[in-house]
Amino acid sequence: AEDLAQDCLLRGFRRLSALQDANKFGSWLLTIGYHAALDWKKSRARSEVALEDLGAGMQQSDERGVRVDDRLMQQEQQAELRQAIDQLPDPQREALLIYYYDDVTYDQLGEMLGISSAAVNARLTKARAALRRSLGAKWCSNEVH
């Protein structure tokens, strides 16, 4: 809970320039907190594996019909992606995370970061290219779907 609260405040601080009416600060920060909690909940649901799913039952399927080994491979890929994103320069990483997690337009993201939408496009293009370079060889093989 403390980490989530800290993440919420950090997100709010980074987007403070997007707040247009200071009287709505509370509801604005609450919305950011709501989205942070949803992101946390989604990431927890994807990263948890029941103990009984490990070991001998690797070829079994879960309740949705997804094979356990496929789910574990997906979790490995997500961890690799998070690590690759962590290696990006701060401006590229920040733009990429806000764009995809908060589902904003280039104009909205530019307003949040205090840059033009063309600069947002440049940061995202560079970030995606860097991710393709670092993950491309692993993820483009036939073994990874």
C-alpha positions, -999 to 999 in steps of 0.1 A, spaced: 0 0 0 29 24 8 45 16 -25 13 22 -43 7 55 -25 42 66 -34 37 56 -70 5 77 -71 22 107 -57 51 104 -81 27 101 -111 8 132 -98 40 152 -94 51 143 -129 17 154 -143 12 184 -121 15 207 -151 -16 190 -166 -38 201 -137 -58 229 -150 -80 238 -120 -62 238 -86 -96 234 -69 -100 200 -84 -66 187 -71 -82 161 -47 -103 145 -74 -75 147 -99 -51 130 -76 -78 104 -67 -82 96 -104 -44 91 -106 -45 68 -76 -74 49 -90 -54 42 -122 -23 33 -103 -43 8 -82 -58 -7 -114 -23 -10 -129 -11 -27 -97 -40 -51 -97 -35 -61 -133 3 -66 -128 -3 -87 -97 -29 -109 -114 -5 -115 -143 25 -122 -121 10 -147 -96 14 -184 -102 -1 -209 -77 24 -233 -62 5 -263 -75 9 -250 -110 47 -255 -108 65 -288 -111 48 -319 -124 17 -302 -136 34 -280 -162 13 -293 -191 -20 -287 -173 -43 -259 -182 -57 -233 -159 -94 -224 -156 -93 -203 -188 -77 -231 -208 -42 -215 -209 -14 -240 -205 6 -233 -174 40 -235 -192 26 -209 -217 16 -186 -188 51 -190 -172 67 -182 -206 45 -151 -208 56 -140 -173 92 -145 -183 87 -123 -213 70 -96 -192 100 -96 -168 124 -93 -198 103 -64 -212 102 -46 -178 140 -50 -175 145 -36 -211 122 -7 -203 142 0 -171 173 3 -193 158 31 -214 169 67 -208 146 85 -183 128 107 -209 121 78 -232 110 55 -204 88 81 -188 71 89 -222 66 52 -230 52 42 -196 28 72 -194 16 66 -230 8 29 -226 -3 28 -190 -24 59 -190 -36 56 -226 -31 92 -235 -27 109 -268 5 125 -280 -9 159 -274 -20 150 -238 14 134 -231 32 165 -245 12 187 -222 20 165 -192 57 165 -200 59 201 -211 71 191 -247 56 192 -281 37 163 -296 65 160 -322 90 155 -293 67 129 -278 67 111 -311 105 112 -312 108 99 -277 84 70 -283 100 62 -316 135 60 -300 121 40 -271 104 14 -294 135 11 -315 157 5 -285 133 -22 -272 133 -38 -307 171 -39 -306 173 -53 -271 145 -78 -273 142 -85 -311 166 -114 -313 149 -132 -285 113 -124 -293 114 -128 -331 125 -165 -329 99 -192 -335 102 -203 -299 85 -172 -285 49 -165 -294 
